[in-house]
Amino acid sequence: MKIRSTVSLIFGALLVTTTEAVPDYRYFVAGGTCAAISHGITTPIDVVKTRMQAQPELFENKGLTQSTLSILKSDGPEVLLAGLGPTVVGYGIEGAMKFGVYEVMKPLMANLLKDSTAVAYIAASVFAGAVAAILLCPMESTRIRVVTDKEYAGKGLLSALPKLIREEGLLSTFSGIWAMLAKQIPYTMAKQVSFDLVAGLLYTLFLNRDTFGELTADDIKWVVSVLAAFCASLFACIFSQPGDMILTETYKSASQNGFAGVIKSIYDKGGVGGFFTGTGARIVHVGAIITSQLVIYDIVKQLLGLPATGSH
């Protein structure tokens, strides 16, 4: 019942707010495109990171490279593409909603919170992250099971998701909703808000053209996109790492411990440091995802006739 009421509350609020502003479909298209591509091409890193989190005893004192070689030796190269289908589909939908809802909510929050642009952006990102988290739950549940559970090894989206629903029920794929929210809200907040604010600051800095010589307007857009995206990746990784660990622990098996029980289990195994297991791999993974994702987002936005982030 708690899950249903949470879903109803968030989507009810979304329905109310979108009646006051017509959403621009281009933000949804750009968001879905950049998320599907960026998460898809980094699937091998995500597989290694998820394995390190789900089986820490097997990868103790091993870094990203050593863990990758160990997985290749034991399972073969094809395992690095495990969960590709759920990743592309799930994050394509999640990205469309995350970026689209964020852009819809920004002006609405700015009108409500007129004294602080940063607070308005944070509020918009929290809402967008919550909506995206709910939509992503079934796909992320399937992806983690494919990567960590031998009964699901080698299965694609069309076989793994029905199997999971058949064995444990549809609502089981939303059993990690609180864990997903714990990851996605800090992730979205740090990524979206820092990208917006850092991009805006960089454009202000680059207005002093004498300082930067012969840089053209197109050069500045590229430099701003890459630098702002890189900064956003660091913030997003740090803020969402504990939530990512909780999510992996929740979904790696049919756990009945609940959200609080999962947190206690992680803490009992490794203390506070347990929440940062696999951080090195995730910094590489998240850095690659967000930097490529936000640059692609800006490119697709401009191809669709929208301004670059922070330039207006």
SVG drawing of the C-alpha trace seen along z (x, -y; Angstrom):
<svg xmlns="http://www.w3.org/2000/svg" viewBox="-4 -42 48 63">
<polyline fill="none" stroke="black" stroke-width="0.4" points="0.0,0.0 2.9,-2.4 4.3,-1.8 0.9,-2.5 0.3,-5.6 3.8,-7.0 3.3,-6.3 -0.1,-8.0 1.2,-11.0 4.0,-11.7 2.1,-11.1 -0.8,-13.1 1.4,-16.0 2.9,-15.7 -0.6,-15.8 -1.5,-18.9 1.7,-20.8 1.7,-19.9 -1.8,-21.3 -0.3,-24.7 2.5,-24.4 2.7,-22.6 5.7,-20.3 8.1,-20.7 8.6,-17.2 12.1,-18.1 13.5,-17.9 12.0,-14.4 13.5,-13.3 16.9,-14.7 16.9,-13.3 15.8,-9.8 18.4,-9.7 21.4,-10.8 20.5,-8.5 20.0,-5.4 23.3,-6.0 25.4,-6.9 24.2,-4.1 24.4,-1.6 28.0,-2.2 29.1,-2.0 27.4,1.3 30.7,3.3 31.9,0.9 28.5,1.1 28.6,4.9 32.0,4.9 30.8,2.3 27.7,4.2 29.6,7.5 32.0,5.7 29.1,4.4 27.1,7.6 30.0,10.0 32.6,7.9 34.2,11.0 35.3,12.1 36.8,8.8 38.3,7.7 41.4,5.5 40.9,5.6 40.6,2.5 38.5,2.0 41.1,3.5 41.9,6.5 38.1,7.1 37.5,6.9 40.2,9.4 38.9,11.8 35.4,11.6 36.7,12.1 38.6,15.2 35.7,16.8 32.8,15.9 34.1,14.8 33.8,11.5 30.1,11.8 29.2,11.3 30.3,7.7 27.2,7.0 24.8,8.7 21.8,6.5 22.3,4.4 18.6,4.6 17.1,3.5 19.8,0.8 19.0,-0.8 15.2,-0.6 15.0,-1.4 17.4,-4.4 16.0,-5.6 12.6,-6.0 14.1,-7.2 16.2,-9.8 13.3,-11.1 11.3,-11.7 14.2,-12.9 15.3,-15.6 11.8,-16.4 10.1,-16.7 13.1,-18.7 12.7,-21.3 8.9,-21.4 9.3,-21.9 12.1,-24.6 9.9,-27.5 7.1,-26.4 9.4,-26.1 11.1,-29.4 7.7,-31.1 7.0,-29.6 10.5,-30.2 11.4,-33.6 14.2,-34.4 16.5,-31.6 17.2,-30.0 19.4,-27.3 16.6,-26.2 14.1,-26.2 16.4,-24.0 16.9,-21.6 13.1,-21.3 12.6,-20.6 15.4,-18.0 14.0,-16.2 10.6,-15.9 12.1,-14.7 14.3,-12.2 11.3,-10.7 9.3,-10.3 12.2,-8.8 13.0,-6.4 9.5,-4.9 9.6,-4.3 13.1,-2.8 12.4,-0.3 11.3,2.7 14.2,2.4 16.8,1.9 15.5,4.8 15.9,7.0 19.3,5.6 20.8,6.3 19.3,9.8 20.8,10.6 24.2,9.4 24.2,11.0 21.9,14.1 23.1,17.2 19.5,18.2 19.1,15.1 22.6,15.2 22.6,14.8 18.9,13.7 17.7,10.7 15.1,8.2 12.2,10.0 13.0,13.3 14.3,12.0 11.6,9.5 8.7,11.9 10.5,14.6 11.0,12.2 7.3,11.1 6.1,14.7 8.2,15.9 7.9,13.0 5.0,10.8 4.9,7.4 5.0,5.5 8.3,7.2 10.0,5.2 9.0,2.1 10.2,3.6 13.3,1.4 11.4,-1.9 12.9,-3.5 16.3,-2.3 15.8,-3.7 14.6,-7.0 17.7,-7.0 19.9,-6.8 18.0,-8.7 17.0,-11.8 20.5,-12.7 21.9,-11.7 19.4,-13.8 19.8,-16.7 23.6,-16.8 23.7,-16.2 21.0,-18.5 21.5,-21.4 25.3,-21.4 25.3,-21.1 22.9,-24.1 24.7,-26.3 28.3,-25.4 27.4,-25.9 25.8,-29.3 28.9,-30.4 31.2,-29.3 29.2,-31.2 29.4,-34.3 33.2,-33.7 33.6,-33.3 31.8,-36.6 35.1,-38.2 36.3,-37.3 39.6,-39.1 40.7,-36.5 40.1,-33.5 41.6,-34.8 40.2,-33.3 37.6,-31.0 34.4,-31.0 30.9,-30.7 30.8,-27.0 34.1,-26.4 32.8,-27.9 29.7,-25.7 31.8,-22.6 34.2,-23.7 31.3,-24.7 29.4,-21.4 32.4,-19.2 33.6,-21.1 30.2,-21.4 29.4,-17.8 32.6,-16.6 31.9,-18.7 28.3,-17.3 29.6,-13.7 31.7,-14.2 28.9,-15.7 26.4,-13.1 28.7,-10.2 29.6,-11.4 26.0,-12.3 24.4,-9.0 27.0,-6.4 25.4,-5.2 22.0,-5.0 23.6,-3.0 25.0,-0.5 21.6,-0.2 20.0,0.4 22.3,3.2 22.0,4.9 18.2,4.6 17.9,6.1 20.6,8.7 18.3,11.3 14.8,11.6 15.5,9.9 12.7,9.6 14.7,7.3 13.1,4.0 14.8,0.7 16.0,0.3 17.1,3.9 19.2,3.5 20.9,0.4 21.6,2.3 23.0,5.3 25.4,3.1 26.6,1.3 27.0,4.6 29.2,6.0 31.5,3.0 30.5,0.0 30.2,-3.4 32.8,-2.3 30.5,0.4 28.3,-2.2 31.2,-3.2 32.1,0.2 33.0,0.0 33.3,-3.8 36.4,-3.7 34.7,-1.7 31.6,-3.9 33.6,-7.2 34.8,-5.9 31.4,-4.5 29.4,-7.6 32.0,-10.0 31.8,-8.4 28.0,-8.2 27.4,-11.8 30.0,-13.5 28.9,-11.8 25.2,-12.0 25.2,-15.8 27.3,-16.6 24.9,-14.5 21.9,-16.1 23.2,-19.6 23.9,-18.4 20.5,-16.9 18.8,-19.9 20.5,-22.2 19.7,-20.0 16.0,-20.2 16.2,-24.0 16.7,-24.5 19.5,-26.6 22.5,-25.0 22.3,-24.6 23.3,-27.7 23.4,-29.9 20.1,-31.7"/>
</svg>
